[in-house]
Amino acid sequence: MNCKLISVPVEQGQPVPGCALGPEALKGAGLAAALRDLGHEVVDLGPVPGPQPRCVPDHPNHLKFLPEISAWIEATAAVAYEAGADGFPIFLGGDHSISAGSVSGLARRAAEQGRPLFVLWMDAHSDFHTLDTTTSGNLHGVPLAYLCGLPGFENYFPPLPAPLAPERVCILGLRSVDKAEREALAGSPVRAYDMSAIDRKGIGPLLESFLDEVRAANGLLHVSFDVDFLDPPLAPGVGTPVQGGATFREAHLAMEMLHESGLVTSLDVVELNPTLDERGRTAGLAIELVGSLLGKTITGRRRAA
């Protein structure tokens, strides 16, 4: 497989400095070498060029860095569209606002190919605020609502050429959802599994039911992996940790199942903040999990992707 590494070093979408260093931390910890050891080709396409802020109207909700984040979304979407023509794009963040761009560009490419795009959102947070409902003003909390075509983004974020069908979205690992997001999710066909659902039913059955739907629709599957999906003692290098996240084995099982499905066509790895990490533990674990997604197993035997 031809893995394309694309850095998106943006951190203005969240309040804690440092996650703009995430792409270089992942590369420095050996991401490319780990993928080559699995037999993949790796090309580093470098960072998305830093754009000039977009000209957008003032918003009454005191949104932070709105012109800058809007510009990053537009620039990332253009790069994602081109990268999605072939190979396996891996977008390295940066905060989770980058996924508003990566998924938008990939959805446009999928629509032109006549195939449905599904998204697995692995995250402690639902990121389902609109520009009107966010109380923090931090725009890493809005990308999934934007991608699903919720109202209120017009004239502020770039127009969506191909909005996601909400019924093709699965959020896995939820632990922190605000009231407005709960209400929006309750009225949406987005599948949202919190850690209680994982405790009760197991991560395997929940994920398998979603993969069955992707398979039945001959869909493309994008995985958006926020490092705070993991339990903070495992992965301390994040700016918005929430206790009670996925365990080491739950995370690896999910990635192994995703690999075995043969359905995944692109990936985000976001919210790694190396300034908060402990001797590179979080970066190293993220690389291990990406390896599992792309074929690494304990025995060394792997099914071809």
Residue pairs with C-beta under 8 A, 6 or more apart in sequence:
1 40
1 41
1 87
1 88
1 294
1 305
2 40
2 41
2 43
2 86
2 87
2 88
3 35
3 40
3 41
3 42
3 43
3 87
3 88
3 90
3 294
4 43
4 45
4 83
4 87
4 88
4 89
4 90
5 27
5 31
5 32
5 42
5 43
5 44
5 45
5 90
5 92
6 45
6 46
6 47
6 48
6 79
6 80
6 83
6 89
6 90
6 91
6 92
6 102
7 23
7 24
7 27
7 46
7 47
7 48
7 92
7 94
8 23
8 47
8 48
8 72
8 76
8 91
8 92
8 93
8 94
8 98
8 101
8 102
9 20
9 21
9 22
9 23
9 24
9 47
9 50
9 93
9 94
10 20
10 68
10 69
10 72
10 93
10 94
10 95
10 97
10 98
11 17
11 18
11 19
11 20
11 94
11 95
12 64
12 65
12 68
12 69
12 72
12 95
12 97
12 139
13 65
13 69
13 95
13 96
13 97
13 98
13 138
13 139
13 140
14 95
14 96
14 97
14 138
14 140
14 239
14 240
14 271
15 64
15 136
15 138
15 239
16 239
16 240
16 273
16 276
17 275
18 239
18 273
18 274
18 275
18 276
19 93
19 94
19 95
19 239
19 270
19 271
19 272
19 273
20 94
21 273
21 274
21 275
22 92
22 93
22 94
22 269
22 270
22 271
22 272
22 273
22 274
23 47
23 92
23 93
23 94
25 272
25 274
25 277
25 280
25 283
26 92
26 269
26 272
26 283
26 286
26 287
27 44
27 92
28 283
29 280
29 283
29 284
29 287
30 287
31 92
31 287
31 290
32 42
32 44
34 287
34 288
34 290
34 291
34 296
35 42
35 290
35 291
35 294
36 42
38 291
38 294
38 295
38 296
38 302
39 295
40 88
40 294
43 87
45 79
45 83
48 72
48 75
48 76
48 79
49 75
50 75
51 71
51 72
51 74
51 75
52 71
53 67
53 68
53 70
53 71
54 67
54 70
54 71
54 74
54 158
55 67
56 66
56 67
56 70
56 155
56 156
57 155
57 156
59 66
59 131
59 156
61 131
61 132
61 134
61 137
62 137
63 131
63 134
63 137
63 139
64 137
64 138
64 139
65 139
66 131
66 139
66 156
69 97
69 139
70 156
70 157
70 158
72 97
72 98
72 101
73 97
73 98
73 100
73 101
73 104
73 157
73 158
74 101
74 158
75 101
76 91
76 98
76 100
76 101
76 102
76 104
76 105
77 100
77 101
77 102
77 104
77 105
77 108
77 158
78 105
79 101
79 105
80 89
80 91
80 101
80 102
80 103
80 104
80 105
80 106
80 109
80 266
81 105
81 106
81 108
81 109
82 105
83 89
83 105
84 105
84 106
84 109
84 110
84 265
84 266
85 109
88 265
88 266
88 267
88 294
89 102
89 106
89 266
89 267
90 266
90 267
90 268
90 269
90 290
91 98
91 99
91 102
91 266
91 267
91 268
91 269
91 270
92 269
92 270
93 99
93 268
93 269
93 270
93 271
93 272
94 270
94 271
95 140
95 239
95 270
95 271
96 123
96 125
96 127
96 140
96 143
96 224
96 226
96 268
96 270
96 271
97 139
97 140
97 142
97 143
98 268
98 270
99 143
99 144
99 147
99 224
99 268
99 270
100 142
100 143
100 146
100 147
100 157
102 222
102 224
102 266
102 268
103 117
103 119
103 143
103 147
103 164
103 222
103 224
103 268
104 147
104 158
104 160
104 161
104 162
106 117
106 220
106 222
106 265
106 266
107 117
107 147
107 160
107 161
107 162
107 163
107 164
108 161
108 162
110 116
110 117
110 162
110 220
111 117
111 161
111 162
113 220
115 218
115 219
115 220
116 165
116 168
116 217
116 218
116 219
116 220
117 162
117 164
117 168
117 219
117 220
117 221
117 222
118 168
118 169
118 170
118 210
118 213
118 214
118 217
118 219
118 220
118 221
118 222
118 263
119 144
119 147
119 164
119 168
119 169
119 170
119 221
119 222
119 223
119 224
120 170
120 172
120 207
120 210
120 221
120 222
120 223
120 224
120 258
121 127
121 144
121 169
121 170
121 171
121 172
121 224
121 226
122 172
122 173
122 223
122 224
122 225
122 226
122 229
122 246
122 254
123 171
123 172
123 173
123 174
123 224
123 226
123 228
123 229
124 173
124 174
124 175
124 176
124 226
124 228
124 229
124 240
124 241
124 242
124 245
125 141
125 174
125 175
125 176
125 177
125 226
125 228
125 240
125 242
126 144
126 171
126 174
126 177
126 181
126 185
126 192
127 140
127 141
127 142
127 143
127 144
127 145
128 142
128 144
128 145
128 148
128 150
128 177
128 181
128 184
128 185
128 188
128 190
129 141
129 142
129 145
129 178
129 180
129 181
130 142
130 145
130 146
130 150
130 151
130 152
130 153
130 180
130 184
131 142
131 152
131 153
131 156
131 157
132 152
133 178
133 180
133 181
133 184
134 141
134 142
135 178
135 180
140 271
142 153
144 169
144 171
144 190
145 153
145 184
146 153
146 157
146 160
147 160
147 163
147 164
148 163
148 164
148 166
148 169
148 188
148 190
149 160
149 163
149 164
149 166
150 184
166 188
166 189
166 190
167 189
167 190
167 191
168 213
168 214
168 217
168 219
169 190
169 191
170 190
170 191
170 192
170 193
170 207
170 210
171 190
171 191
171 192
171 193
172 193
172 198
172 203
172 206
172 207
172 229
172 254
173 193
173 194
173 195
173 198
173 229
173 245
173 246
174 192
174 193
174 194
174 195
175 194
175 195
175 242
175 243
175 244
175 245
176 240
176 242
177 185
177 192
177 194
185 192
191 210
193 206
195 244
195 245
195 246
197 206
198 206
198 246
198 250
203 246
203 250
203 253
203 254
204 253
204 257
207 254
207 257
207 258
208 257
211 221
211 257
211 258
211 261
211 263
213 219
214 221
214 261
214 263
215 261
215 263
219 263
220 263
220 265
220 266
221 258
221 261
221 263
221 264
221 265
222 264
222 265
222 266
222 267
222 268
223 258
223 264
223 266
223 267
223 268
223 293
224 267
224 268
224 270
225 267
225 268
225 269
225 270
225 286
225 289
225 290
226 238
226 270
226 271
227 235
227 237
227 238
227 269
227 270
227 271
227 272
227 282
227 286
228 235
228 238
228 240
228 241
228 242
228 245
228 271
229 245
229 246
229 251
230 245
230 246
230 251
230 285
231 243
231 244
231 245
231 246
231 247
232 238
232 241
232 242
232 243
232 245
234 245
234 247
234 248
234 281
234 285
235 245
235 281
235 282
235 285
235 286
236 276
236 277
236 278
236 281
236 282
237 272
237 273
237 274
237 275
237 276
237 277
237 278
237 281
237 282
237 283
238 271
238 272
238 273
238 276
238 282
239 271
239 273
239 276
240 271
246 254
248 285
251 289
252 288
252 289
252 292
255 289
255 290
255 292
255 293
256 292
256 297
258 264
258 293
259 292
259 293
259 294
259 295
259 302
259 303
259 305
260 303
262 303
262 305
264 293
264 305
267 290
267 293
269 286
269 290
272 282
272 283
272 286
274 280
274 282
274 283
277 283
288 296
294 305
295 302
295 303
295 304
295 305
296 302
